């Protein structure tokens, strides 16, 4: 059995990693701070129950994941559908034959962009501008590579709703990256 370290050391040892993880999934600093604080409080309450079958860090991250899931479940109850903020709906972006009304701009060499640190900064900003419900489904599916059934169960949503959220997230991310990275507004930055 692995004995936990002194809880007074948790913040200095794990606080930054827990916070960055929570922020990447929740998108708002205040929500990430609350989730980490709730994690430490829950860990203190259940410290005697820590069996040591995993590392302390893994145990704390497990608690954090549950706190994030609880937060997102609460948020998704009040989430309203909001398109990308543009006039019209998503169907206005396509012609009757199914082609784009305004095709995406040339994205150049995506492989090179993926290696670029600045690209990931812009991608993170674009992801951060998505409504929480869209960003969460996208992050779980694409970044964490979790099955859709598991995502639906965790968030308490139907598969149809999850698919709509994925569609809207991809569309919004495409438009944001098109504008801020590949398009005229941000230009293509190929240096680190």
N, C-alpha and C positions, 0 to 999 in steps of 0.2 A: 504494500500500500504506500502510495506517495503522499507524504504529508504536505498540506498547503503551506505556502509561505505566509508571512505576516500580512494580513489584509491591508495594513498601512502602506505596503510596498506595491499594491496592485496598480495604483494610478501611475507611478513612475515606471513600472515594468510593462504594463499592458495598456495603459490609458490611450496613448497615441494610436496604437494599432486598432484598438476597439473603436475609437472615434472615427478614424479614416474609413473603416469598414462600414460603420453605421451611416456615415455621410455619403458614401458611394451608393448606398441603397435608398436612403431617405431623401437626399438632396437638399435638405435644409439644416443649417448648423444647429439651430435650436432643437430640432427633433433628434439630431444625432447626439447632442449633449445630454438630452433627457434620456435617451435610450441607454447610453453608457452609465449614467447615474442610476437608472433603474436596475441595470445589470449588477452594479456593485452592491446596491441595497439588497437585491434578491440573493446574491452570493453570500452576503453577510448573514442573512436570515437562514440560509440553508448550509452554512459552513460545516456544521456537524454531520450533515448527510453526504459530504464529499467523500466518495469511496476511494479515490485515488486510482481508479481503473483507467483514467486518462490523465493527461498533464493538466495542470492548473489552467494554463492558457486555453487549451481545448475546452475545458469545462466552462470558463468564462465566455468564450465565443459561442458555445451552445446556448448559454443563458441569453446572450445578446441576440442571437438569431430568433429566439422565442419572443423577446421584447419587440424586436423589429416587426415580426409577423403580427403580433398583437396590435401594434401601432397602425400597420397597413390595413388590417381588418377594420379597425375603427375608422380610418380615413376613407376606405373604399365604400363604406356605408353612405357617406356624404358626398362622394365624388360625383361631379356632374360632367356630362359629355361636353367637351369644348374642342372644337376643331382647331386647326393651327392658328386661328385668329384671323384668317383671311375671309374675304367675302365669299359667299356661296358654300356649298358643301364639297365633299371629296369627289363626287361624281362630276362636278364641273371641270375637273382637271383632265377628263378624258373625252375623246370624241365618240360619236356613236359607234364607230367601228372598233372601239376599245383601245385605240392608240392615244398617246399623251397629247393633250391640247397644246401644251408647252413642254417639249421634250427636255429631259435633264441635260445640263451642260456636260461637256466632255470632262471626265474625271481623270484623264491622263492615265498614269501608271499607278493603280491602287496599291500594288505591292510596295512600291517605294513610299507612298504616303503612310502605310501602316507602320513603317519603320521610323517614322518621323515623330519625335516627341511633341512637337507643336500640334500635329494633327490630333494626337490624343487629348491635348489640352482643349482644343476646339470641340472635339467630340464630347468630352466631359461637360463642357459648357452647354452644348446643344442638349445633351441628355438631362442636364440640370434644369433646363427650361421647359421640359415636358411636364404635364400634370403628373402628380405622384402615381396615380393609378396606371398610367401608360408606362412611365419609367420603370415601375416595379415589375410589371409583367415582362417588359423587354429585358431588363437586367436578369431576371430569373431564367428566362428562356435562352437568351443569347450569350450573356456573359457567364452565367453559372451553369448553362447547358442542362437545365432541369427539364424533366418531361412535363408536358402541358397538364396532364392529369394531376400531378403533384402540385403544380402552380395553382390550379383551380381549387384544389382542396385547401391549400394553405391560405389563399386569399378569400375563400368562400364565394367564388364566382362561377358562373356556368362556362362551359367550353366556348359557346358562341360569344359570350362577353369577352373572354380572354382573347379569342381570335380577332375580334373587333379592336381591342386595345393594342394588340400586336400590329395590326394593319395601320392604325392611326399613329403609333409610335414610329414605325418604319417610315411612313410617309412624312411625318414631321421631321425626323432625323435627316431624311434625304434632302428635304427642302432647306433645313438649317445648314447642313454640310455643303449643299450646292451653293448657298448664298455666302457662307462664312469661310469656306475653305477652297472650294473648287471654282467659285464664281468670282464676279467682279468686286464684291464688297470686301472679301478677305484676301483674295488673291491666293495663289498656291505658294505656300512657303515650303521649300524643299530642304532648307538647312535646319540643323538642330538648334 
